[in-house]
């Protein structure tokens, strides 16, 4: 099953949710997704 995802989530890749297994709820769902985990921002190293 394909689940579209437009959130800034660690499981999102090219607009698709790539979560492969059921896990515990994140406790901070975005919209209707109980597994949402925000991607960490990477700092550019110069």
Backbone bond lengths (Angstrom), bond angles and torsions (degrees), N, CA, C in turn:
res aa  C-N    CA-C-N  psi(-1)  N-CA   C-N-CA  omega(-1)  CA-C   N-CA-C  phi
1 X - - - 1.439 - - 1.523 108.51 -
2 X 1.311 116.83 134.69 1.460 122.44 179.24 1.520 108.71 -99.45
3 X 1.326 115.21 128.12 1.466 121.09 177.59 1.522 107.83 -117.39
4 X 1.316 116.67 117.98 1.456 121.02 177.65 1.517 109.87 -69.93
5 X 1.327 115.84 144.29 1.467 121.02 -179.10 1.523 108.71 -145.18
6 X 1.317 115.43 123.03 1.461 119.37 178.31 1.527 110.97 -117.18
7 X 1.323 116.43 13.00 1.458 121.55 -179.07 1.532 110.71 -86.11
8 X 1.324 115.93 164.87 1.465 122.75 176.61 1.536 107.66 -86.44
9 X 1.330 115.86 66.27 1.461 122.96 -171.74 1.534 110.22 -113.00
10 X 1.337 116.33 146.74 1.466 119.99 -179.90 1.520 112.27 -64.42
11 X 1.326 118.11 -20.17 1.465 121.32 -179.66 1.530 113.07 -90.09
12 X 1.343 118.02 -6.07 1.461 122.32 -178.28 1.518 110.66 -84.04
13 X 1.335 116.14 133.29 1.461 121.63 174.06 1.520 107.67 -145.56
14 X 1.320 115.38 118.43 1.457 123.07 179.79 1.527 112.09 53.77
15 X 1.344 116.20 39.73 1.451 121.21 175.72 1.518 115.67 81.74
16 X 1.332 116.99 6.70 1.466 122.26 -178.57 1.524 109.07 -122.55
17 X 1.348 116.00 141.70 1.457 120.44 175.59 1.524 108.88 -77.37
18 X 1.326 116.89 127.58 1.458 121.97 -178.26 1.524 113.67 -109.14
19 X 1.318 117.69 18.61 1.456 121.22 177.27 1.526 107.41 -66.84
20 X 1.312 117.71 120.55 1.462 122.67 -172.96 1.517 114.05 -97.19
21 X 1.328 117.62 -11.06 1.457 120.66 -177.73 1.523 109.97 -147.21
22 X 1.303 116.24 155.40 1.450 120.76 177.55 1.525 107.79 -76.78
23 X 1.302 115.64 136.81 1.451 121.83 -178.73 1.524 108.53 -136.47
24 X 1.311 117.57 -179.30 1.451 120.71 177.28 1.522 110.57 -66.40
25 X 1.318 116.08 149.54 1.454 121.38 176.74 1.522 109.68 -61.10
26 X 1.316 115.86 145.79 1.465 120.72 -179.96 1.521 111.76 -73.94
27 X 1.319 117.59 -18.41 1.454 120.89 -178.07 1.517 113.48 81.86
28 X 1.346 117.25 -12.16 1.460 122.30 177.47 1.523 109.31 -130.91
29 X 1.326 117.35 66.73 1.468 119.70 -176.48 1.522 112.88 -68.03
30 X 1.311 115.44 146.09 1.451 122.02 173.30 1.521 106.81 -104.73
31 X 1.301 116.04 124.56 1.467 122.38 -177.06 1.519 109.85 53.97
32 X 1.321 118.97 -113.43 1.460 122.44 -175.79 1.526 113.08 -106.35
33 X 1.315 118.54 15.05 1.467 121.03 -175.26 1.527 111.48 -106.17
34 X 1.324 118.08 110.74 1.457 119.89 179.26 1.530 113.99 -77.40
35 X 1.340 118.09 -7.16 1.468 122.40 -176.73 1.523 112.87 -105.44
36 X 1.330 117.69 9.22 1.458 122.27 -178.14 1.524 111.35 -60.36
37 X 1.332 114.98 128.79 1.461 122.26 171.75 1.520 106.46 -135.39
38 X 1.309 116.77 120.52 1.458 121.41 -175.69 1.525 111.77 -65.50
39 X 1.339 115.23 138.29 1.465 120.77 175.26 1.517 108.55 -68.27
40 X 1.326 116.46 140.73 1.448 120.31 176.95 1.509 109.43 -80.27
41 X 1.313 115.33 142.83 1.457 120.47 178.55 1.512 109.01 -78.99
42 X 1.328 116.12 134.64 1.457 121.16 179.04 1.523 108.86 -94.37
43 X 1.303 115.67 133.74 1.457 120.60 176.94 1.522 108.64 -87.89
44 X 1.313 116.29 134.78 1.463 120.70 177.23 1.527 109.53 -75.19
45 X 1.297 115.56 131.61 1.463 120.16 178.28 1.527 108.46 -101.62
46 X 1.317 116.38 123.09 1.469 120.86 179.95 1.509 110.24 -109.32
